[in-house]
Amino acid sequence: MEEIPPEEPKKTSLGMEENVEGLLAYVLGWLTGIIFLLLEKESDFVRFHAMQSTITFLGLTILQIVLGFIPIIGTLLGALLWVLGLVLWIVGMLKAYQGERYKFPIVGNLAEEWVGKVNI
Protein backbone atom coordinates (compact mmCIF):
# COMPACT_ATOMS: atom_id res chain seq x y z
CA MET A 1 0.00 0.00 0.00
CA GLU A 2 1.35 3.38 -0.99
CA GLU A 3 1.77 5.97 1.74
CA ILE A 4 0.13 9.31 1.13
CA PRO A 5 2.45 12.16 2.03
CA PRO A 6 1.07 14.63 4.56
CA GLU A 7 -0.47 17.81 3.24
CA GLU A 8 1.80 20.79 2.91
CA PRO A 9 0.97 23.11 5.84
CA LYS A 10 -0.87 26.23 4.78
CA LYS A 11 1.00 29.51 4.97
CA THR A 12 -0.55 32.61 6.53
CA SER A 13 -0.38 36.23 5.45
CA LEU A 14 2.58 36.56 7.85
CA GLY A 15 4.45 33.75 6.05
CA MET A 16 4.26 31.22 8.90
CA GLU A 17 2.55 27.86 8.94
CA GLU A 18 -1.04 28.07 10.18
CA ASN A 19 -0.58 25.65 13.04
CA VAL A 20 2.51 27.45 14.37
CA GLU A 21 0.82 30.84 14.20
CA GLY A 22 -2.27 29.37 15.90
CA LEU A 23 -0.07 28.07 18.72
CA LEU A 24 1.67 31.45 19.05
CA ALA A 25 -1.72 33.14 19.50
CA TYR A 26 -1.89 31.46 22.94
CA VAL A 27 1.72 31.92 24.13
CA LEU A 28 1.17 35.17 26.06
CA GLY A 29 -2.58 34.74 26.50
CA TRP A 30 -4.74 37.68 25.53
CA LEU A 31 -1.73 39.80 24.53
CA THR A 32 -0.64 37.51 21.67
CA GLY A 33 -4.30 36.89 20.87
CA ILE A 34 -4.79 40.61 20.19
CA ILE A 35 -1.49 40.85 18.29
CA PHE A 36 -2.46 38.05 15.90
CA LEU A 37 -5.98 39.44 15.49
CA LEU A 38 -4.38 42.70 14.37
CA LEU A 39 -1.69 41.17 12.14
CA GLU A 40 -3.28 38.11 10.51
CA LYS A 41 -5.59 39.11 7.68
CA GLU A 42 -6.23 35.87 5.76
CA SER A 43 -6.25 32.73 7.91
CA ASP A 44 -9.60 32.05 9.57
CA PHE A 45 -7.91 29.27 11.55
CA VAL A 46 -5.38 31.64 13.11
CA ARG A 47 -7.94 34.40 13.64
CA PHE A 48 -10.26 31.93 15.42
CA HIS A 49 -7.50 30.82 17.81
CA ALA A 50 -6.41 34.43 18.36
CA MET A 51 -9.98 35.46 19.20
CA GLN A 52 -10.48 32.45 21.47
CA SER A 53 -7.21 33.23 23.27
CA THR A 54 -8.18 36.89 23.70
CA ILE A 55 -11.68 36.20 25.03
CA THR A 56 -10.57 33.35 27.32
CA PHE A 57 -7.51 34.89 28.91
CA LEU A 58 -8.75 38.48 29.08
CA GLY A 59 -11.89 37.16 30.79
CA LEU A 60 -9.84 35.10 33.25
CA THR A 61 -7.55 38.08 33.95
CA ILE A 62 -10.48 40.37 34.72
CA LEU A 63 -12.11 37.72 36.94
CA GLN A 64 -8.87 37.24 38.89
CA ILE A 65 -8.53 40.98 39.44
CA VAL A 66 -12.10 41.22 40.72
CA LEU A 67 -11.67 38.15 42.94
CA GLY A 68 -8.51 39.69 44.38
CA PHE A 69 -10.70 42.19 46.24
CA ILE A 70 -12.60 39.43 48.06
CA PRO A 71 -10.76 38.14 51.13
CA ILE A 72 -10.06 34.40 51.50
CA ILE A 73 -12.74 33.03 49.12
CA GLY A 74 -11.51 35.33 46.35
CA THR A 75 -7.99 34.03 46.83
CA LEU A 76 -9.15 30.41 46.67
CA LEU A 77 -11.29 31.01 43.59
CA GLY A 78 -8.43 32.95 42.00
CA ALA A 79 -6.14 29.96 42.51
CA LEU A 80 -8.71 27.67 40.87
CA LEU A 81 -9.00 30.08 37.94
CA TRP A 82 -5.21 30.05 37.60
CA VAL A 83 -5.25 26.25 37.31
CA LEU A 84 -8.11 26.43 34.80
CA GLY A 85 -6.17 29.04 32.82
CA LEU A 86 -3.07 26.83 32.77
CA VAL A 87 -5.06 23.85 31.47
CA LEU A 88 -6.80 25.95 28.78
CA TRP A 89 -3.47 27.49 27.78
CA ILE A 90 -1.84 24.08 27.26
CA VAL A 91 -4.88 22.58 25.50
CA GLY A 92 -5.22 25.63 23.23
CA MET A 93 -1.59 25.49 22.16
CA LEU A 94 -1.62 21.73 21.58
CA LYS A 95 -4.86 21.72 19.58
CA ALA A 96 -3.78 24.69 17.46
CA TYR A 97 -0.41 23.06 16.74
CA GLN A 98 -2.20 19.84 15.73
CA GLY A 99 -4.21 21.91 13.24
CA GLU A 100 -7.48 21.41 15.10
CA ARG A 101 -10.08 24.15 15.40
CA TYR A 102 -10.85 23.13 18.98
CA LYS A 103 -13.53 25.19 20.73
CA PHE A 104 -13.36 25.80 24.47
CA PRO A 105 -16.76 25.47 26.18
CA ILE A 106 -18.80 28.70 25.92
CA VAL A 107 -15.87 30.83 24.72
CA GLY A 108 -15.30 28.80 21.55
CA ASN A 109 -18.75 29.61 20.17
CA LEU A 110 -18.28 33.30 20.99
CA ALA A 111 -14.89 33.32 19.27
CA GLU A 112 -16.32 31.66 16.18
CA GLU A 113 -19.16 34.19 16.04
CA TRP A 114 -17.07 37.29 16.79
CA VAL A 115 -14.08 36.52 14.58
CA GLY A 116 -16.23 37.05 11.49
CA LYS A 117 -17.48 40.37 12.79
CA VAL A 118 -14.09 41.82 13.70
CA ASN A 119 -12.22 43.23 10.73
CA ILE A 120 -9.30 45.13 12.16
C-alpha positions in Angstrom: 0.0 0.0 0.0 1.4 3.4 -1.0 1.8 6.0 1.7 0.1 9.3 1.1 2.4 12.2 2.0 1.1 14.6 4.6 -0.5 17.8 3.2 1.8 20.8 2.9 1.0 23.1 5.8 -0.9 26.2 4.8 1.0 29.5 5.0 -0.5 32.6 6.5 -0.4 36.2 5.5 2.6 36.6 7.8 4.4 33.7 6.1 4.3 31.2 8.9 2.5 27.9 8.9 -1.0 28.1 10.2 -0.6 25.6 13.0 2.5 27.5 14.4 0.8 30.8 14.2 -2.3 29.4 15.9 -0.1 28.1 18.7 1.7 31.5 19.1 -1.7 33.1 19.5 -1.9 31.5 22.9 1.7 31.9 24.1 1.2 35.2 26.1 -2.6 34.7 26.5 -4.7 37.7 25.5 -1.7 39.8 24.5 -0.6 37.5 21.7 -4.3 36.9 20.9 -4.8 40.6 20.2 -1.5 40.8 18.3 -2.5 38.0 15.9 -6.0 39.4 15.5 -4.4 42.7 14.4 -1.7 41.2 12.1 -3.3 38.1 10.5 -5.6 39.1 7.7 -6.2 35.9 5.8 -6.2 32.7 7.9 -9.6 32.1 9.6 -7.9 29.3 11.6 -5.4 31.6 13.1 -7.9 34.4 13.6 -10.3 31.9 15.4 -7.5 30.8 17.8 -6.4 34.4 18.4 -10.0 35.5 19.2 -10.5 32.4 21.5 -7.2 33.2 23.3 -8.2 36.9 23.7 -11.7 36.2 25.0 -10.6 33.3 27.3 -7.5 34.9 28.9 -8.8 38.5 29.1 -11.9 37.2 30.8 -9.8 35.1 33.3 -7.5 38.1 34.0 -10.5 40.4 34.7 -12.1 37.7 36.9 -8.9 37.2 38.9 -8.5 41.0 39.4 -12.1 41.2 40.7 -11.7 38.1 42.9 -8.5 39.7 44.4 -10.7 42.2 46.2 -12.6 39.4 48.1 -10.8 38.1 51.1 -10.1 34.4 51.5 -12.7 33.0 49.1 -11.5 35.3 46.4 -8.0 34.0 46.8 -9.2 30.4 46.7 -11.3 31.0 43.6 -8.4 32.9 42.0 -6.1 30.0 42.5 -8.7 27.7 40.9 -9.0 30.1 37.9 -5.2 30.1 37.6 -5.2 26.2 37.3 -8.1 26.4 34.8 -6.2 29.0 32.8 -3.1 26.8 32.8 -5.1 23.9 31.5 -6.8 25.9 28.8 -3.5 27.5 27.8 -1.8 24.1 27.3 -4.9 22.6 25.5 -5.2 25.6 23.2 -1.6 25.5 22.2 -1.6 21.7 21.6 -4.9 21.7 19.6 -3.8 24.7 17.5 -0.4 23.1 16.7 -2.2 19.8 15.7 -4.2 21.9 13.2 -7.5 21.4 15.1 -10.1 24.1 15.4 -10.8 23.1 19.0 -13.5 25.2 20.7 -13.4 25.8 24.5 -16.8 25.5 26.2 -18.8 28.7 25.9 -15.9 30.8 24.7 -15.3 28.8 21.6 -18.8 29.6 20.2 -18.3 33.3 21.0 -14.9 33.3 19.3 -16.3 31.7 16.2 -19.2 34.2 16.0 -17.1 37.3 16.8 -14.1 36.5 14.6 -16.2 37.0 11.5 -17.5 40.4 12.8 -14.1 41.8 13.7 -12.2 43.2 10.7 -9.3 45.1 12.2 
